[in-house]
């Protein structure tokens, strides 16, 4: 199983959070940088199995932590849908 690190250190915006995910998971160019697009790419476009490690989350703002919570929910939903992934 490959491991992918998504580093949110010094992230400044929600679009930048999505950009970090996009780059780490090597999403296609059409990734829309929103939760619906995240779902689409997780269930169709990433090679699995994969372990995803979120780094640099301790210094996120309160709003960014809420966004991260929503992002994590999408990852869990994809896993329940059958995508072979582990979050740490």
C-alpha positions as CSV (number, residue, x, y, z in Angstrom):
1,X,0.0,0.0,0.0
2,X,1.5,3.4,-0.9
3,X,1.4,6.3,1.5
4,X,0.6,9.8,0.5
5,X,1.3,12.8,2.8
6,X,-1.0,15.8,2.5
7,X,0.8,18.7,4.2
8,X,-1.4,21.6,5.3
9,X,1.5,23.5,7.0
10,X,1.1,27.3,6.4
11,X,-2.0,26.8,4.3
12,X,-3.8,30.1,3.9
13,X,-7.1,29.3,2.2
14,X,-9.7,26.7,1.5
15,X,-8.7,26.5,-2.2
16,X,-5.1,26.0,-1.1
17,X,-6.2,23.1,1.1
18,X,-7.8,21.5,-2.0
19,X,-4.6,22.3,-4.0
20,X,-2.5,20.4,-1.5
21,X,-4.8,17.4,-1.7
22,X,-4.8,17.6,-5.5
23,X,-1.0,17.6,-5.8
24,X,-0.4,14.9,-3.2
25,X,-2.9,12.5,-4.7
26,X,-2.0,13.5,-8.3
27,X,-5.6,14.3,-9.2
28,X,-6.4,15.1,-12.9
29,X,-6.3,18.6,-14.2
30,X,-10.1,18.8,-14.2
31,X,-10.3,18.5,-10.3
32,X,-12.7,21.3,-9.3
33,X,-11.3,22.0,-5.8
34,X,-14.5,21.4,-3.9
35,X,-16.0,18.6,-1.9
36,X,-18.1,17.2,-4.8
37,X,-15.0,17.1,-7.0
38,X,-13.0,15.5,-4.2
39,X,-15.6,12.7,-4.0
40,X,-15.4,12.2,-7.7
41,X,-11.7,11.9,-7.8
42,X,-11.5,9.7,-4.8
43,X,-13.9,7.1,-6.2
44,X,-12.7,7.3,-9.8
45,X,-9.2,8.6,-10.2
46,X,-6.8,7.5,-7.5
47,X,-4.8,4.3,-7.5
48,X,-5.6,2.2,-4.5
49,X,-4.9,0.9,-2.0
50,X,-3.5,4.1,-0.4
51,X,-2.8,5.5,3.0
52,X,-3.4,9.2,3.3
53,X,-1.6,11.1,6.1
54,X,-2.7,14.6,6.9
55,X,0.2,16.7,8.2
56,X,0.4,20.3,9.5
57,X,-3.1,20.4,10.9
58,X,-2.3,21.6,14.4
59,X,-2.0,25.3,13.3
60,X,-5.1,25.5,11.1
61,X,-7.5,28.2,11.9
62,X,-10.9,27.2,13.4
63,X,-12.5,27.7,10.0
64,X,-9.9,25.6,8.3
65,X,-10.3,22.9,10.9
66,X,-14.1,22.8,10.0
67,X,-13.2,22.5,6.4
68,X,-10.7,19.7,7.2
69,X,-13.5,17.9,9.1
70,X,-15.7,18.1,5.9
71,X,-12.8,16.9,3.8
72,X,-12.2,13.9,6.2
73,X,-15.9,13.1,6.0
74,X,-15.6,12.8,2.2
75,X,-12.6,10.5,2.6
76,X,-14.6,8.3,5.0
77,X,-17.6,8.2,2.7
78,X,-15.4,7.2,-0.2
79,X,-14.0,4.4,2.0
80,X,-17.5,3.2,2.8
81,X,-18.2,3.3,-0.9
82,X,-15.4,0.7,-1.4
83,X,-12.3,2.8,-2.0
84,X,-9.4,1.1,-0.5
85,X,-7.9,3.9,1.7
86,X,-6.6,4.4,5.2
87,X,-6.6,7.8,6.9
88,X,-4.0,8.7,9.5
